[in-house]
Amino acid sequence: MWFIFSGMGSQWPGMLSNLIEISVFRERMEHLDSILKPFKINLIDALLDKSGQTLKSPKISLISIIAVEVQLNTIDLSKII
């Protein structure tokens, strides 16, 4: 199995809006969000922000992309969709 991470530029405003409705995915993202809170990074809010302003920060966008990709690779979406 290979994992390919897209890097910067693949994020878009509101990119989490559909995935967050899946309970397993939401729980895992909430866990990551709690880990990042001491660093003043609100991951879920950044990914749900439809204006895209939050994702313009490289610090937020890179973490967001990696978090979504890792979480998608840790759950079997075919069993819950």
C-alpha positions in Angstrom: 0.0 0.0 0.0 1.3 3.5 -0.9 0.3 6.8 0.6 0.7 9.9 -1.5 0.3 13.3 0.1 -0.6 16.1 -2.2 1.1 18.9 -0.5 0.2 22.5 -0.6 -2.5 23.8 -3.0 -5.1 21.0 -2.9 -7.2 22.6 -0.1 -10.4 24.5 -0.9 -12.9 26.5 1.2 -15.4 24.2 3.1 -13.5 21.0 2.1 -14.7 19.2 5.3 -18.4 20.1 5.0 -19.5 16.7 3.7 -17.0 14.5 5.4 -17.7 15.9 8.9 -21.2 14.3 8.7 -19.6 10.9 8.9 -19.4 10.2 12.7 -16.1 8.2 12.6 -14.4 10.8 10.6 -15.8 13.6 12.8 -14.6 11.9 16.0 -11.1 11.5 14.6 -11.0 15.1 13.4 -12.2 16.3 16.8 -9.4 14.4 18.5 -6.9 16.0 16.2 -8.5 19.4 16.8 -8.1 18.9 20.6 -4.4 18.1 20.1 -3.8 21.2 18.1 -5.7 23.6 20.4 -2.6 24.5 22.5 -1.0 25.7 19.3 -4.0 28.0 18.7 -5.0 26.0 15.6 -8.7 25.3 15.2 -8.6 22.6 12.6 -12.3 21.9 12.2 -13.2 25.6 12.0 -10.5 26.1 9.4 -11.8 23.3 7.2 -15.4 24.3 7.5 -14.7 28.0 6.7 -16.4 28.6 3.4 -14.7 32.0 2.9 -11.3 30.3 2.6 -9.5 33.0 4.6 -8.2 30.6 7.3 -6.7 28.2 4.7 -4.6 31.0 3.2 -2.1 30.5 6.1 0.5 27.9 5.2 0.6 26.8 8.8 -3.1 26.0 8.7 -3.4 24.7 5.1 -0.6 22.2 5.4 -1.8 20.8 8.7 -5.3 20.6 7.3 -4.4 18.7 4.2 -2.3 16.2 6.1 -5.0 15.7 8.7 -7.7 15.0 6.2 -5.6 12.6 4.2 -4.3 10.7 7.2 -7.9 10.4 8.6 -9.2 9.2 5.2 -6.5 6.5 5.2 -7.3 5.3 8.7 -11.0 4.6 8.2 -12.7 2.3 5.7 -15.2 4.6 4.1 -16.8 1.8 2.2 -18.2 0.3 5.4 -19.9 3.5 6.5 -21.2 5.0 3.3 
